[in-house]
Amino acid sequence: MTQADDDAKAAFARPADCPPSGARDLSREGERARMIIEMLPYIREFAGQTVVIKYGGNAMIDETLKQSFARSVVLLKYVGVNPIIVHGGGPQIGKMLKALNIESHFRQGLRVTDDATMDVVEMVLVGKVNKEIVNLINLAGGRAVGLSGKDGMLIRAEKKELAVSRADAPPEIIDLGKVGEVTAIETGVLNSLMATGIIPVIAPVGVDEQGNTYNINADSVAGAVAGAMRAKRLHLLTDVPGVLDKDKKLIASMTSTQAFQAIEDGVVVGGMIPKLQCCLEAIMAGVEKVHIIDGRVENCVLLELFTACGIGTEITR
């Protein structure tokens, strides 16, 4: 018997000081059992299905939320769901650039990425953040492997062109340096890993045909992966409750048409616009539903998948 077997046996052994049933609040424990039973229809629906989760924001910084996220991912795997994690790391990149006295510049919410910045981006995302997430999932009982777009040519990319409209003048073309956009996802790499029970954890770094490396928005990568893998769900974890209306109230559900109209009408502004655009692209690629959820809520992924009302905003076809 291995040490892991011994640990598992010890974890499920009844504690020696466990009080008799008459001394316990069985009604409360019964409620917990009912909650688990209520999850059964959702577990059955998602068993064998792929769910892509974009992991970012405060959920990647708060220690309690980090542990909770790792356990949630492992639970999904154990009940038959196939999770794929795509992560960001903007704050971590910014912190390292500051430590190295490399100034950061942003245009339209995108980090201008020169050669020196690209080296830091790759070092932080692939070498540090990615491995921390992999380690958390593995310690929680899962089997995760970290990947970047260079592994097996997983994320094919090209240089992103950004044109900004100007009044009474041609659009301004902004050179973002080594900022890229996804052109293709090599699904064979992911399918091979998932077939052996491994949870892929992807850093949003892509590569083009000439071997040039690109920094890519994590939401865009998550959407592209979800579409290519025909995922049943795409979850984008954010630091807000979801999509808000003009009165700052949560919009629980939107069709893709309503989401597009919300952008056109100016209901959605700022950083939520590219998130919604990512959602629309994923739905057009075949994803059944996309959810923008509050990553600051503990166990948010489980609450979205396995409860009737869920949390956050649901976008459907």
N, C-alpha and C positions, 0 to 999 in steps of 0.2 A: 504494500500500500504506500502511495506517494504522500509527500507532505501536504499537497493540495487536497488529497482525499481525507487526510486527517483533519485539515482545517475545515473542510465542508462538513464532516461528521460532527465536529465540535460546534459549528455554527448552528446546526439544527438539533442539537441535543437539548432536552428540556432542562432548564436551569434547576439546580438543586434547591434553591430558595423559592421556587415557583409556588405562590399561595394556592390553597384549594379553591375549587370553583365557587364555593359559597362565599368566599372572601373577595371575589373579583366582580367588577362591573361587567357582567355578561351582556347587558343590553348595549353597552358601548362597543364591545367586541363584536356583537352580532351586527351592529350597524356597519362596522368595517367589512364584515363578510358580505353584507348586502351590496356595499359599494363595489366590491370585487366582482360579484355576480352581475351587477349592472354593466360592467365593462365587457362582458362576454360577447354580446352581439358585435361590438366594435372590434374586438380582438379577432373574431371570426371573419369580419369583413376585410381587415387589413392583413391577415395571415398570408404570407407569400408575396405581398406587394412591396414595392419600393417606395420609400419616403425620403426625400432629399431635404436636409435641414441646413439652412444658412445660419451659422453660429457667429454672433458678433455682439457688439455693444457691451452693456454692463454685465451681461451674463458671462462674459469672458474675463471679467475683472474681479467681481465679488466672489470670495472664496466659497461661501455657502452655495451660491448659484452654480459655480463651476462643478462642485461635487454633485449637486442635484442633477445637473445636465448629464454628466457622465453616467450616473445611475439610470436616468431615464432612457438613455441610448441603449444601455445594456439590457434593460427590461424589454424594450422594443424587440431587440434581437431574440431574446429568450421566448417571447410569445409569437415568434414567427414573422415579424416585420423585418424588412431589409433596409436599415438606415444607411444613408450616405451623408457624410458631414462635409460641408464646405465652409471654411472659416475666413474671417477677416483678420485685422490686426493693426488698424490705423493708429490707435493710441500707442501701441508698442513700437511701431515704426517711428512715429513722431518723437518718442522719448529717446530712441537710439540716435536719430539724426541730431537731436539737440545735444546729446552727449558728445557727438563727434564734430560739433560746430558746423553742421551742414544745414543751411537754411532751407525751410520748406516753403513752397509756393503752390497755391491752388488756383485753378481756373474752372469755373462752373462745377465746383465741388470735387474736381479731380486733381490728384497730386501730380504736379509737373515732375517728371521722372527723368533726370539726366543719368549718365553712366554711374556716377558715384552714388546717387540715390537708389538706383536699381540694385546695386550691390548690397546696400543696406536692406532694402525691401526683401530681397531673396534670402539674405542671411537671417533676418528676423522671422519672416513668415515660414520659411521652409526649415531652418535650422533650430528655431527656438519655439515659436508659438505652436507650430504643427506637432512637434514632438511632445510638448506639454499636454496637448489635448489627447494624443495617442496614449500617453502614460496614464492620464486620469481614467480613460475608458478601460484600459487594461487592468488597472488597480481595482476598478469597480466590478471586475469579473468578465469583461468582454475580451475580444481579440481584435485589435485595431491595427491598421498599418497606415503610415503617413505617406502621402504622395504629393508631388508637384506636377505641373503640366509637362515637365520634361521626362517624367517617368513613363516609359512606353509611349512617348508622344501623346500623352493623355489629353492635353489641351492644346489644340492648334490655334494660333492667333495671328493677327496682323496688326500693324500700327493703326491706332485709332485717330481718325481725323475729326476735329471739332471745329464747326463753323458757327459763329455767333452773328446773329442778324443785327444790322445797324440801320438806323433811319436815313433814307436818302443816300445810301452808299452800299456797295457790294458787301456781302458777309465777310467778317473778319475770320481768317483761317488761323487757328491757334495751334502752335506746335507744342504738344504735351510731352515730347521726348519719347521715352519707352513705355508709354501707356498703350495698352492693346485692347482688342476686342476679340471675342471667341469666333473662330470660323468653323471649328469641328471638335467633337469629343470622341475619343477612341473608346467606345463602349466595351470592347473586348477586354481591356485591362480591368475594368470594374467588374464585369461579369465573371471573370476568372477568380478574382478575389472573393466575391460574394458567394460563389459556388462552394467555397471551402469554409464558409462561415465567418469570413473576415469583414470587419467594418472599415470601409475606406474613409480616410480623413484627408481632404484635399486642400492644399494651399493654392490660392488664385494667382499662380504664376504660369504664363503660357510661353510657347515657343513657335517661331515661324519656320518656313521651309529652309531658311538659311541658317537656322540655329540661333537667331536673335531672341533674347529673353524679354518678356513684357510683363508689366504690372497691370493686372486686370481687376476691375471692380468685383468684389466677392458676390454681390447680388447677381450680377450678370453671369458669372460662372455657375452659380447655383441654378439659375434659370435654364442655362444651356445644358447642364448635366441632367436636370429633371426632364427636359424635353427629349434629349437623346436617349435617356433610359426609360422613357414612357412611364415616368413615376406616377403613382396614384395621387400623391400629395407633394406639394412644395411648401415648406414653412420658412418664413423669413423672420428671424428674431430681431426685434428692434428695442429701442428705449422709450417707446410711446405705446399707448394702449392698442393702436391700430390706425386705420384711416379715420380721420375726423371730418365732420361736416362744417359748414360755415359757422355754426354755433359751438364748435369745439366738442360736439358729442360724437361718441363712437358710432361708426356705421358698421353694423354687425355683418351685413351681407351685401354684395354688389355683383351684378353680372359684368362681364367683360365690356359690354356696351356702356353700362353706367360708369364703370371705372374710366373708360376713355373719355366720356363726357365730363366727368369730374375734373379731369386734367384740362380739357378744353375750356371749361367754364371758370377755371381758377379756384375751384373749391379745394383742390389739392395743390400745395405749394412746396417749395424748398426740396429737401432731401427725399420727401415722399414721392415726388414725381418719378425719379428713376426707378424706385422700388415698384411702383405701380406699372411702369413700362416693362420692367422685368417680368412681373406677374402676367401681363397680357401676352408677352412673347412666349412664356412657358405654356400658357393655355392654348395658344395657337399651335404650339408644337405637340400638343396631345395630352398635357397634364390635366387630370380631371378637375382638381380644385387647388387653389393656392391660398395660403393663410398668412397674413401679416399679424404677428402676435407679439405680446409684450414679454421680452426675455427677462424682465425684472421680476416676473411672477415665478415663484418656485414651482417646478414640475409643469411648466407651461406647455411643453410638447405633449405630455400625457393628457392634460386637461383639454387640449384641442382635439386630439385624436379619439379619446375614449370617453367623452361625455357628450350628452345630447346637444347642449347649447354651445360648447366650446368657449373660446375667448378670442379677442381680437376681431379682425375683419376677414371674412371669407369672400374670395373672388371665384366666380363660377363662369362656365361658358355661356 
